[in-house]
């Protein structure tokens, strides 16, 4: 089982669902866990008329309505399943107490996700500092990737973020992945939300290119496997 924690206070639902669709397009089993503050995913997957726990959506499972990973694991055991039954477990994490320290420490990949909004940067820096203090021993510098979403302008380089995050006890891995954002990508996100589907083919080339770069960075798949996963994901209508 590979555990990926995508932590951060900005909306990252679209990028995570695209990642999940690429993973299942390569025949991996995936669980996406809603650990957002506003519990957004029931609105995206169209199950508002019933209590959501584990719901299949677009080929992967989505876990909603759990207070923490302990209650999620307990529910799965009751149903005869387990987190270990999935090839990938992906957390959209905003709730500071959702994941235990053990989950943080044993995660296959830790990804800090931010946009350039000043609130996200200021609050996010404080959030991450507290998360590291709470979940890691003093003096430990966890390795993390940095993902920047909804980058709509070029006047600021990725180095602009250094003032917010480089003082933290984190070992930042590689260069940040920047997901470009324009009205076409926004339009597709809204269309997917309202139709309760995940279409990927209309995404702009820049978005697709950097999405593939993100998946490759974390999975270490070769370029051929990445390209195949994207093609299959684009063809699937779910």
N, C-alpha and C positions, 0 to 999 in steps of 0.2 A: 504493500500500500504506500502510495506517495501522498503526503499531506502538504498542501500549499496554503499558506496564510497570506491573503491579500488584505492588508490592514490599511486603514486610512479613512478620513472623514468625508471624502467626496464620493459622488455617485460613480460607481464602477461596474454597475450591473450589466451594461451592454458588452463591455470588453470581456467580462467573465463568462457570459453566456456564449459569446463567440468562441472563447477558448474551450469551453465545455463541448461545444458542437464539433470543434476540430478533433478533440480527443475521442469522442464517440465515433467519429467518422473513421478513426483508425482502430475501431473495434475494442476500445477500452471502456470499462465501466466507470461511471463518474457520479459522485454525489456532490452537489453544490449546496452549501449550508448558508442559510440566511441568518447572519448575525449582525444585521444592520439595526440601527437605532429605531428607525421608523417601520421596520418589518415590511419592506417594499415588495418582496417577491410574490406574495399572493396576488397582487395587482397585475404582475407581469405574466403569470402563468394561468390566470383565469379561473381560480377556484375560490372565489369570495363567498360563495353560497354554502360552503361547508368548512368544517374545521380541518385545517391542513396539517399534516404531519410529514409524510414522505409522499411526494407526487412525481410521477414520471412526466417529463416534459421534453419534447424534442430529442428523445433518445437517452437523456440522462435523468437522474433523480434529483429532486429539490427538497431539502428539509426546511420546513417553516414552523414557527410557533414554539420553538424550544427556548428555554431560559439559558441553557448552557450546554456544553458538550457532554457533561455527565448525564443529563436527562436525555439527550439524543442517543447516547450509547446505550442507556438503559432501555429505551423504547425499541431500539433495533434488536436487542437481545430478546425482548419479549416476543417480537415477531419472528424470531429464529434467524435473524441476520446479525451483521456486525459491521463496524467501520472497516474492518480488515477484508471484508468481502469485495470492497471496491478497489479498483486499480488506482483511482485518484479521488481524494477528498479535498475539496476546495472551499475555503471559508471566505465569505465576504464579511470582513470583521470591522465593526465599529464599536460594539459593546465591549468595554474593557475587561469585564469579568467572564466573558463567554468561554474562552479557551483557558484551560489550566496551564500552569507553568510547564508541565510535562509536554503538552501539545506544542507549546512554543519551542521548547528546547529540542524536541525530536522531529520537528517539521522538516520535510525534504527541502522546502524553499520558503523563505520569508520575503515578501514583497511589500514595500511601502508605496502606497498609491496616493498621489496628490495632484491637484491642479494648481493653477496660478492665482486663484482667488485669495485675497489677503486673509480672510477669515480661516480658510482651509490651512494656509501656511502657518499662521500664528497658533491656532488651536491644535493643529496637527502636530506641530513641534512639541507642544506640551503633552499631548496625548501619547506620543511615541516615547518621550522621556519617562513618563510614568509607567508605561508598559514594560520598558526595559528594566526599570528599577524593581518592578513587581515580579517579574518572571525570570530574571537572570541574576546570578550571583554578582556581587560587587566586583568590579574589575573585569568582568566578562564583556566582550564586544561581539554580539551576535552578527553573523554575516547576513546582509540583506541586499536585495535588488531594489532599484528605485524605478518606479513607473510613473510617468507624467501623462495625464489624460487631458483631453480637451484643450490641446495647445492650439490656439487660434491666431497667434501672432509671432513674429520672429524678432521682435525688438529685445527680448530677453533671452540670453543663452541659458543652458541648463546650469551653468555655474552660478546663476542668480540665486538658486536654491541653497547654495552652500551656506549662506548666512543663517538660514533657518535650521539646517540639519547637520552640518559638519561638526558642530560642537557636541553632538550626542555621541555616547559610547557605542557606536555602530561601525562595523567594517563594511563599507559599501562595496559591493561586487560589480565590476565592469562599469561601463558607461550607462547612464539612465536610458531607458526606452521611452521615446516620446511618441504618443499617439496623436497625430494631427486631427483636427476637427474643423469641419465646415458645415454649411447648411445641408448638404446632401447626406452626410453621416447622421446629422441630427434628425433629418426627415425620416431616414430609415429606422432609427431608434424609435421614434414616435409611432411609425407605422407598425413595427414589430410589436410594440406594447399594446396597441389597440386591436391588432388582429390575433394576438396571442400566438405568434409564430416567430421563428428566427430565420429570416432571410439574410444572406451574406453577400450574394453576388453583386448587389448594387453599391456596396461599400466602395469608397474611393480607393485608388491605387495606393496612395500613401498610407491610408489606414490599414489596408490589407498587408502591405509590406512590413509595417512595424508590428502588426499583430503577429505575423509569422516569425518575426525576429524575437518577440517575447516568448512565444511557444518554444522556439528552438533554444533560446537561452536557458530556459528552465528544464526542458526535457532532454536537451542534448541530442535530439533527433538530427539526422542528416538532412540536407536540403531536399533530396528526393522525397523523403517521407513527409516533410513539411508541405511540399507542393502538392503531393497526393492527398493529404488530409484536407487542404484548403479546397481542392477541386471537388472532392466528395461532399464536403460541407456545403459548398455552393449549390450543388445539384440537389441535395436533399430539401424537400419542401416543408418539413416539420418546423 
